[in-house]
Amino acid sequence: QFGVAYMSQQDDVLRRELPELLSDVRELGLAREVFDENALDAVNLWVGAGRAESALHKDHYENIYCVVLGAKQFMLLPPSDAPFLREQRARPATYRFHHTSREWHVELDEDCESDERTARQWVPWIETDIDREPESLPRCVRPLRVIVRAGDALYLPALWLHRVAHCEPTIAVNFWYDMDFHAPLYVFSRFLRAAARNLSERSDSDPDERRDSDAFDEKVDDDT
C-alpha cells in the first residue's frame, strides 16, 4: 500500500523556484492594505490527491489561502480553545518507504533529545480528530467547518488551530504574512498553552488533580 501523493514546499517556492507562475498568482490588494507591505514572507504551492489531510495544527503566520483547482475542507478553532485539546509533545519522526519490504515505516529521529521538557525539537501534537471524532471534544469547543473551492480565498488568522482535508485532487496557493509577535494575542496564546500543559502534567501524576481538571472542563461547558 502506497502513501497519499502530496507536494508542498513551505519555503516561498513560487517566488524562488517557479517565478514563471507568478503572473498567474496575484497577491490580494486587501491583504497588502491590512498587513505591513513588507510582511509577505512566503508564497507557497500545495498540490495533493483527494485523500490528503493534515493533523490539527497552527501557524505563526497570517494566512491568505487560495484554491486554484478542486476543494479543501478546513476545520477551524480559535487559540482560546487550545487548553481543552490536551496538547502533548511527540518526538519528531520521518515516514519512510522501505523498498526492500515495500512498506512504509515511522522512524524516530535519532538526533532528538530524549527529555521532552528540555528538547525544543519535540513536536506539539493533538491526538483528537475534530472531524471524525467530534464527540471527544468538550462541549465548549465548537469547530468551524469551511469548504474552500476553486476561486475562493480564506483568511486564516495566525495561531488559529486548523485541520485541512482535500475533498478531491486540489491545487492551492497561499500567502504567508509575518504575524506581530508583540501583539497581545501571541502572549495570551503562549500563556494558555503553558497553563494547559502544566495542568495536564499534574493531572497525569495526581488523580486529585485529574478530577480538578475534569471538573474545570465541565464548569466551562456549563458556562458556555
N, C-alpha and C positions, 0 to 999 in steps of 0.2 A: 504494500500500500504506500503510495507516494504522498508527499505533503501537498499543501494548497499553494498554487502558484501565486506569488506576490512580489512586486518590485517596488522598492521605495528607498530613496536616499534622502535623509533629513539634513542635508548639508548645503542647501542652496543650489541643488543640482541643475535647475533650469538655467540660472544665470552663469553657472560655472562651466557646465558641460553641454548644455543644449540651448545655446543662445539663439539658434535658428527658430526655435519655437516661441520665443518671447513676443514676437509680433502678433501672435495669436492669443496671448495671455496678457491682459491689461490689468494693472492694479486699479482697484476701485477708488474713484475720486473721493468718496466719502471717508474711506479709511485714511487717506492722506490728510484730510481735514481734521479727523478726530485724533489720530495719533501723531506724534512728532514726525516731521518729514524725513528725519534721519533714522527713524526707529525700525524701518524694514530690515529684518535680519536675514530672512531666507525665503526663497520661492521654491517649493518642493513639488515633486511629481509622485503620484500614487497610482499604481496600476495593479489590479488584482482580480482573481477569479471570484465566482459567485459565492464560494464558501468561506472566503477570507473574513476574519474578525479579529478584534483586539481584546486585550484584557481591560478591565476598568483602570483608568489612569488619569493623570493630569499633566499639563504642560505649563511651563513658565513663560508662556507667550500669549499675547493677544492674537487670535487666530481668525482669519477670514478663509473659510473653506468652500471651494467652488467645484462642483461636479460637472465634468465635461461630457461624460458618457455613462449611462447606467443610473444606479441609485444606491444610496447608503442610508442605513438607519443609525441614528445617534441616540443613545440613552444618556441623559444629562442629569447631573446632580450638582448643586452649589457647594462651595467649600465648607459651609456650615454643617453639611451632613457627614463630613469626614469622621467625627468622633464615634458615629454609630455604625461604622462599617467594619470595625475590628481589623484595621490595617495591621499587617505583620511585615517582618523583614525576611527576605529569602536570599539565599546565596545565588550569585549570578551563575548562569549556565548557558550552554550552547546546544541547540538541537541540530545534531549532525547525522547525515546519511552515511551508513557504512556499506560500501559497495560489495564487500565480501558476503555479508549476511543479507544484503538488500533490505535492511531495516533501518528505521530512524531510532536514535538513542539520545537521551538527555545526558550531557556530560558537564559536571560541575567544574567551574574554572579553578584551576589549581593554585593560582597566584592570589586568591582571595583570602583575607584573614578569616580565621575560624570564629572569632568573637564578634557577634553582631553589634555589640554595644560600642565597640571601638572601630569597626570597619566601615568606612564611608562607602565602600563599593557595594554593600548589600542593597538589594532592590526592594523598594516598597511594593507589597503585594496584598491585594484584597481578594479573598477567596470567593466571596459571594458573586454569583452570576445574576445580576439585577434584571436580566432579560428573561432567562429561563426559570429562575427561582425567586420570583418577587415575594413569595410568602416568607422567605428567610429574612426579609428586611423588617426593621421596626416600623410601626405604623406612621411614625413621623417622617420617614424617608419616602418621598414620592418622586420617583424618576420621571423626567420629562422625555417623552419619545418624539423624535423628529425624523421625518424622511426627507432627505435632500436628493433631489432628482436633477437630471441634466438641465443646465441652465440656471440652477438655484445656487445661492451663496448663503452660507451660515456664518454668523458671527459667534464664535466660541470664546467667551471671556477667559482670561488667564486664571489658572488654578481650579477651574471647574472640572469636576470628575466626568469622564465620558468613556463609554464603551461603543465601539464602532463595528458594524457588521455590514457586509455587502449584501444587497438584495439580488444582485446579478453581477456579471462581469462589469467592472467600473474603472473609469479613468478620472482622476481628480487632480486639482492643483490647489495648493494652499499658500497663503501669505502669512508668515510669522513676523509679528512686531514685538520688539522688546517690551516687557512689562515694566512698570515702575516699582522697583524693589523698595522704594522709600514710602510707598503708599500704605495706609493702614491695613489694607486687605492682606498684604503679604505677612505682616507681623501677626495679624489675627489668625491667619491660616497656620503659621508655624506654631503658635500657642495651642491651637486646637489639636493639632496632630501630636504635639508633645504631651499634652494632658491626656489624650486618649491612649497613647502608648503606655504612659505611666500607669494609668488605671487598669489597662489590660494586663500588664506585667504583675501588678499587685493582686489582681483577681485570680491569675493563674496559680499564684503561690499561696493564697489565703482564701479558703472557702467563704469566710465572712465578707471579705472584700468583693468576691464574686456576687454574693447576694446583694450587696450595696449597689454594685454596678448594674445588675439586672433591675433592681428597684428604680434606679435613676432612669434607665431606658423606659420603664413603664410609666414613670411620672411624666417624662417628656411626651410620651404617646398620649397620655390623658390630657395634658395641657394643650396639645395641638388638635 
